[in-house]
Structures are given as structure tokens and as C-alpha cells.
């Protein structure tokens, strides 16, 4: 996903990849079509967001084609300000169990597989967004206990949130459990699927400064990859995107150069497993 610049996304030959454009009808139906993949992705999206206007996806499919010779069929979903815990998601809701967005994820993907005559989904690429550390309400040098006795040095001050009003977290173990449940549910829905987690980046905004607490999210993401088969968390460069010049002027979102970089690394990870 992303809000980059489609003019700076790779231009793809038609045979490189195809996007499944899904139109939901009612609660359990829909229709769709395959079209050559281009940015902006998901131009028709009644519930979720289209990429505005550039994403990491063209760079992913182009690099994957270069490495493997294989074309991709892609469908993607994104929801701004969302999280796996409903108490932390902002605005549009989240990805908690039973949410309509999870239902849409499974419905849309299954329609794509059926239309293509494909029995198995190969990969799910999870970009756990730039904001998720802030969504947990963590400030610099804060920490809370982690699963299996892991503890990060420091102290967690639950009484003080971010100055711009993000809620306090419900607890890091809850975050781990929520992602663990979501990932295992996706693996149950799509047997044999591999899941790539793009590690969360760091904000550096004029109003808040350098985002704190992200180290907690990194440990959760890495622990998921260590403890769940076929889950990988190897794209860890986003923490350096500010120094690479890969953040937009808002200090939060990745620019198109950053999205293209992330996309190429994602493809290399997928091709290597």
C-alpha cells in the first residue's frame, strides 16, 4: 500500500502481474476482473483505500519476475489508522476478529483464486504500517513486558499518551496474541500460505519528533516470525528510512523511493523462500 507517487512507480509490461479488482455485492457475494497491474492500485474500493497514488506493489512484482521468471496475481487491502486491537484502531475500525474487513479479505481472495483456477494462495504480504507504534500510545524509552518473560529496559507510564491524543495501549502481550491469532486464522483459511511481515518504520514529525515505542512492536513482529511456521520478518530497513530520505515531508509516510525499495526487498524475500 502507500500514498506515494504513481509517476515514480515502475512501469510494468502487461505480462508482469495482474491485479484482481473485486467489487463486493451484499454481505457474501461479489464479482471481479483481472487487469494489468498499475499504480494506483485498487481504484474501485467501496470499503477500503486505494493507493494514493503510488504503492510498493509494482516494484515487488517487477523484481519477483526478474528473480523467478514468474508473473503474479495480486489483490490487496488496506485500511488507514487500523490495528488488530479495536481499542487502538482509529477512525475506520480495525482487523479484530469478526470485523467486516477480515471477512472482505477472505471473500476477495477466494474469489480471485476461483477466477484464476488456482488452488493455493502463495503469499500474504503484511505491511504493519508506519503508525502502529504510535497507535499503541508509546513514547520514547517506554517499555512493557513481552510474552515469554521478555522485558525491555525502561518504564511504561500508562498515564501519559502522545500529545496529539493517541490512546494508551492495552498491553504488548495483547498485541502479540492478536497478531498471532490473525496470522494463524489466515493460515487456516489459506493452507500452505507464507506470510511476509514488513517491519514497522519510525515517525519523525515536526509536532511529535522521533516516534518512541516502536522497538516494542519490532520485538512482537520478530517473535511472530520465530514462533509461527512460514512467517518471515526480514524487511527491517524501514527503521532507517528517515536517514535514507525515504519519508515524505509529513515525517510519517514513505515516499515513492521508499515504497519502491521496500517492494524490491519484499520480492527478494519471497523469491528466497
C-alpha positions in Angstrom: 0.0 0.0 0.0 1.1 3.6 0.2 0.5 7.2 -0.6 3.5 7.7 -2.9 3.6 9.0 -6.5 2.5 6.6 -9.3 4.5 8.6 -11.8 7.6 7.2 -10.0 6.4 3.6 -9.7 7.9 1.1 -12.1 6.1 0.8 -15.4 5.3 -2.9 -15.9 4.9 -4.9 -19.1 1.4 -6.3 -19.2 2.5 -9.9 -18.6 4.4 -9.0 -15.3 1.4 -9.1 -13.0 -2.3 -8.8 -12.8 -4.5 -7.2 -10.2 -7.7 -8.7 -9.1 -10.2 -5.9 -8.9 -13.1 -7.0 -6.7 -16.5 -5.4 -6.3 -18.4 -6.6 -3.3 -22.1 -7.3 -3.6 -24.1 -7.7 -0.4 -22.5 -9.5 2.5 -21.2 -12.7 0.9 -21.1 -12.1 -2.9 -19.2 -10.1 -5.4 -17.6 -10.0 -8.8 -14.3 -9.0 -10.2 -11.8 -8.9 -13.1 -8.1 -9.2 -13.7 -6.4 -6.3 -15.2 -2.7 -5.5 -15.8 -1.3 -4.2 -12.6 -0.6 -0.5 -12.4 -0.5 2.2 -9.8 -2.7 3.5 -8.3 -3.8 0.1 -7.0 -7.4 -0.7 -6.2 -9.1 2.2 -8.0 -12.5 0.7 -7.0 -12.7 0.2 -3.3 -16.0 0.8 -1.6 -14.8 -0.1 1.9 -11.0 0.2 1.9 -8.5 2.5 0.5 -6.9 2.7 -2.9 -3.2 3.6 -3.0 -2.9 7.4 -3.2 -1.3 7.4 -5.7 1.7 5.1 -5.6 2.4 1.8 -3.7 5.1 -0.7 -3.1 3.4 -3.4 -5.3 4.7 -2.6 -8.8 8.3 -2.8 -7.5 7.5 -6.1 -5.8 6.1 -7.8 -8.8 8.7 -6.5 -11.2 11.6 -7.6 -9.0 9.9 -11.0 -8.4 9.6 -11.5 -12.2 13.3 -10.7 -12.6 14.3 -13.2 -10.0 12.0 -16.1 -10.8 10.6 -15.5 -14.2 7.1 -15.9 -12.7 4.2 -13.5 -13.1 2.0 -12.6 -10.1 -1.7 -12.3 -9.5 -2.3 -9.7 -6.8 -5.2 -8.5 -4.7 -4.7 -6.1 -1.8 -6.5 -4.4 1.0 -5.5 -1.5 3.3 -7.3 0.5 6.0 -5.9 3.8 7.3 -5.4 4.0 11.1 -6.3 0.4 11.6 -4.9 -2.2 14.0 -5.6 -5.7 15.3 -7.0 -4.3 18.6 -10.3 -2.4 18.3 -9.4 -0.2 21.3 -6.3 1.1 19.4 -7.7 1.5 15.8 -8.6 5.0 14.8 -11.5 6.2 12.6 -12.4 3.3 10.2 -12.3 0.4 12.6 -9.7 -2.4 12.6 -8.8 -6.0 11.9 -10.1 -7.6 15.1 -11.8 -11.0 14.9 -15.2 -10.7 13.3 -14.5 -7.3 11.7 -16.0 -6.8 8.2 -12.5 -6.2 6.8 -11.3 -9.7 7.7 -14.4 -11.1 6.0 -13.7 -9.0 3.0 -10.1 -10.1 2.9 -11.1 -13.8 2.8 -14.0 -13.2 0.4 -12.0 -11.1 -2.1 -9.0 -13.5 -2.1 -11.2 -16.6 -2.5 -13.0 -15.0 -5.5 -9.6 -14.3 -7.0 -8.3 -17.9 -6.6 -11.6 -19.3 -8.0 -11.5 -16.9 -11.0 -7.9 -17.9 -11.8 -8.4 -21.6 -11.2 -5.7 -21.6 -8.6 -5.9 -23.9 -5.6 -3.4 -22.3 -3.2 -2.5 -18.7 -2.2 1.3 -18.4 -2.2 2.0 -15.3 -0.1 0.4 -12.7 2.1 2.5 -9.6 2.4 1.7 -7.7 5.6 2.8 -4.1 5.9 2.2 -3.3 9.5 2.1 0.4 9.0 4.3 3.3 9.8 1.9 4.4 12.6 1.5 1.2 14.6 4.0 2.0 17.3 2.2 5.3 17.8 -1.2 3.6 17.7 -0.1 1.7 20.8 0.4 5.1 22.5 4.1 4.5 23.3 6.5 7.3 23.9 10.4 7.4 23.7 12.1 5.0 26.1 8.8 3.3 27.2 8.5 -0.4 27.6 6.2 -3.1 28.9 6.6 -6.8 29.5 6.7 -9.1 26.5 5.5 -12.7 26.0 7.6 -15.5 27.5 9.2 -13.2 30.0 10.9 -10.8 27.6 11.2 -7.3 29.1 12.7 -4.2 27.5 14.6 -1.9 29.9 12.7 1.3 30.9 9.4 2.1 32.4 5.9 2.4 30.9 3.9 5.3 32.0 0.3 4.5 31.3 -1.0 7.8 32.5 0.7 9.8 29.7 -0.2 9.3 26.0 1.0 11.1 22.9 0.3 14.8 22.9 -1.9 14.5 19.9 -4.2 12.1 21.6 -3.4 8.5 20.7 -4.9 6.1 23.2 -2.7 4.1 25.6 -2.1 0.5 24.7 -3.9 -2.4 26.2 -0.6 -4.2 26.6 2.1 -5.7 24.4 1.1 -9.3 25.2 -2.4 -8.4 23.8 -0.7 -7.1 20.7 1.3 -10.3 20.2 -1.8 -12.5 20.9 -3.9 -10.5 18.5 -1.4 -10.8 15.6 -0.8 -14.5 16.5 -4.5 -15.2 16.2 -4.9 -13.2 13.0 -1.9 -14.9 11.3 -3.0 -18.4 12.3 -6.5 -17.7 11.1 -5.2 -16.6 7.7 -3.1 -19.8 7.5 -6.2 -21.8 8.3 -8.1 -20.0 5.6 -5.3 -20.5 3.0 -3.4 -23.7 3.8 0.3 -23.5 2.9 0.4 -19.7 2.6 3.6 -17.9 3.5 3.4 -14.6 5.3 5.9 -11.7 5.0 5.8 -9.0 7.6 7.3 -5.7 6.7 8.7 -4.4 10.0 7.2 -1.1 11.2 9.1 2.1 10.5 9.6 5.2 12.6 7.9 8.6 12.6 9.8 11.8 12.7 7.3 14.6 12.6 7.6 18.3 13.4 4.9 18.0 16.1 5.9 14.8 17.9 9.5 14.3 16.9 11.0 10.8 16.7 8.4 8.2 17.5 9.1 6.1 20.5 7.9 2.7 21.5 8.5 1.2 18.1 11.1 -1.1 19.5 8.3 -2.9 21.3 6.5 -3.5 18.0 9.7 -4.8 16.4 10.1 -7.4 19.1 6.5 -8.5 18.6 7.0 -8.8 14.8 10.2 -10.8 15.2 8.7 -13.1 17.8 5.8 -13.9 15.5 8.3 -14.9 12.8 10.3 -17.1 15.2 7.3 -18.9 16.6 4.9 -19.4 13.7 6.0 -21.6 10.7 6.1 -19.9 7.3 6.1 -16.4 8.7 9.0 -14.1 7.9 10.1 -10.7 9.2 13.2 -9.9 7.2 12.5 -6.4 5.7 13.8 -4.4 8.7 15.2 -1.4 6.9 12.2 0.9 7.5 13.7 2.0 10.8 16.4 3.7 8.6 14.0 5.3 6.1 14.3 8.8 7.6 18.1 8.8 7.2 17.7 7.2 3.7 15.5 10.1 2.6 12.5 7.7 2.2 10.0 9.6 4.3 7.6 12.2 2.9 7.6 15.7 4.3 4.9 14.7 6.9 7.6 12.6 8.5 5.2 9.6 8.7 4.5 8.1 5.3 7.1 6.5 2.9 7.8 8.4 -0.3 7.8 6.5 -3.6 11.5 5.8 -3.4 10.9 4.2 -0.1 8.0 2.2 -1.3 10.0 1.0 -4.4 12.8 0.0 -2.1 10.5 -1.9 0.2 8.9 -3.6 -2.8 12.2 -4.9 -4.2 13.2 -6.2 -0.8 9.9 -8.0 -0.4 10.3 -9.7 -3.7 13.8 -10.9 -2.8 12.4 -12.3 0.5 9.6 -14.1 -1.3 11.9 -15.5 -4.0 14.3 -16.8 -1.4 11.7 -18.9 0.5 
